[in-house]
Amino acid sequence: MRIVVAAVGRLKQGPETELSERYRKRVAQTGRNLGLRDVEIIEIRESRADDSSKRMLEESIALANVIPESAVVVSLDGQGENLHSAALAARLAQWQSNRRPAVVFMIGGADGLAPTLRDKAELRLAFGAATWPHQLVRIMLLEQLYRATTILTGHPYHRA
C-alpha cells in the first residue's frame, strides 16, 4: 500500500520542510516493515482565482486528479473526527488488510475542499478544534503516520 499526502500549497525551504521530510522518511522506513511501498508528497499549486469558491473548486479538481483508483481518501478537515493515534494505526492496518492500493490524505487550501471532493472521503480527520496553518497540518499528519507505523511494528516511540 502507498501513502500519499496531497496538499495544496508548497512548503518553502526551512525548518518546516526539514521536519516534514524527516517524518516522511521515518514513515517510509518504519512502514517498509509493514509492507508500505511508498510515502509520497504531492504539492498542488494554489489557485489564483479571485473568487474563493472558484479557488476551492480549482484546487479540489487538481487534488481529485492525483487520487489513484480504489484508493482510500482521507480529508483533513477541522470538522472531522478526532482519532487517537492507536485508532489511526488500526485504520491503516485495516485498509492494508483490505488490500487497498493507496491511502491519500488530502490537505486543502485556505478555502478548504469542495463539498464534492470532501464527500468522497472515507474518513474526515481533524487535529482538534483549533485552526492550524496548512504547513503545520502536513507535519502533524506525517508525525501521526510515523507514530501509527511505530504502533503497528511495536516500536517504543509511542508510549501511551
N, C-alpha and C positions, 0 to 999 in steps of 0.2 A: 504494500500500500504506500502511496505517495502522500506527503503532506504539502499542501500549497497554501501559502499566505498571500492573498491577492489584496493589495492595498492601494487606495487612491492616494497619490502624492509620493514624493521621493524624499528619502532621508538625505540630508546634506552630510558631508564629511564631518566627523566629530564624534563626541562621546556616545551619542545615540546610535550612530551607525556601528561603532565598535561594539557596543553592548548587544545590539541586535544580532550582529554577525557571530559574536561569541556564543549566544544562546542557540542560534541556528546550527552552528557546528556541534554543540553539545547534544541537541536533539538528534541530529543526524548520526552522531557517533553512538549514543545510547540506543537509538532506535534500530540500528543495524541488528542488535541482539534480539529484537522483536520482529524482524523481517520488514522493517520500514525501508523502502528503497531510496527515497529522496526527500529532502526538505527544501522546497523552492520558494523564493520570494519573487512575486511578480508585482512590479510597481506600475500603476496606471496613471497616466498623465491627468492632472486636474483639468476639468473643463474650463474654458474661458468665457462661456456664455454669460450674458448679463443677468438673465433670469434664473433664480435659484432652482425652480422646478425643472428647467431645461438642463442646468448643470447636473442635477441629480440624475436625470434620465440619461444624459450622455455618459456619465461615469458608470452608471449601472449597466448600460449596454456593453461598455468596454469590459466591465467585470464579468458579465454573463458570458462573454466570448472566450474567457480563459477556463471555464468550468469543463473538465473532461466528462465524457459520457459516463453515466452511472455513479458519479462521484457523490459523496456526502457533501452537502452545502451547509456551512455554519456561518451565520452572520453575527458580527459583533454589534450589539445593539444595547443601548442603555436601558431599554425596556425589556430586555431578555431575562433569561434565568441566571441566577447567581449559583453556580455549581462550586462545590468544594473540589479540591484537587483530585481526591480519590474518585469522585464521581466522573470527572473529565477523563481520568485514566480508564475507568470502566467503559465509558462510551467509546474511546479509541479502541480498546480491546474488542468490544462488541462489533464495531464496524469492520475491524480487521477479520474477525472470525466469520463475519458475513461475506467475506471476500470482496469488499468494496475496493475498487481500484485506487481511489484517492479520497482525501478529505480536503475540501477547500474552505479556508477561513477567509471571509470577506470583511474588509475594513473599508467602509465608505468614506466619502469626503466630508467636508464641513456641513453639507446639506443632508447627509445621510444616504440611505439606499432607497431607490424607487420601490414602492409597495409591491410591484410585480416580482422584483428580484428578492425582496425581503420574504415574500410568501413562499419562495422556493426552498427556503432554509429548513432543514430538518431540525435544526437547533438554533435558537437565538440566544446568544451568550452575552452576559453582562459582567462587568468587573465592578459591581457595586452601583450605588445610586449617583455617585459623583460623575461629573463630566470630565473626561480625560482627553488630552491632546492626542491626535492620531499617532504621532510618533511614539508616545509612551504606551498606547494600547498595543502597538506592534511588539514592543519589547516585553510588555506584561504577558501577552499571548505566548510569545516564544519561551519565556521563562516557565509559564504554566505547562506548555508542551514538554519542555525538558523535565519538569517535575513529574508529569504524568508518565513519561518513559522511565524515570527512575523508580517510580512506584511499581510499575509493571515488571521491572527487572530486579526488584529487591535491593536496589542501591540505597545507601543510607542518606542520600541528600534530603529526602523528605522524612521529617521526623514529626509525626502528628501528635 
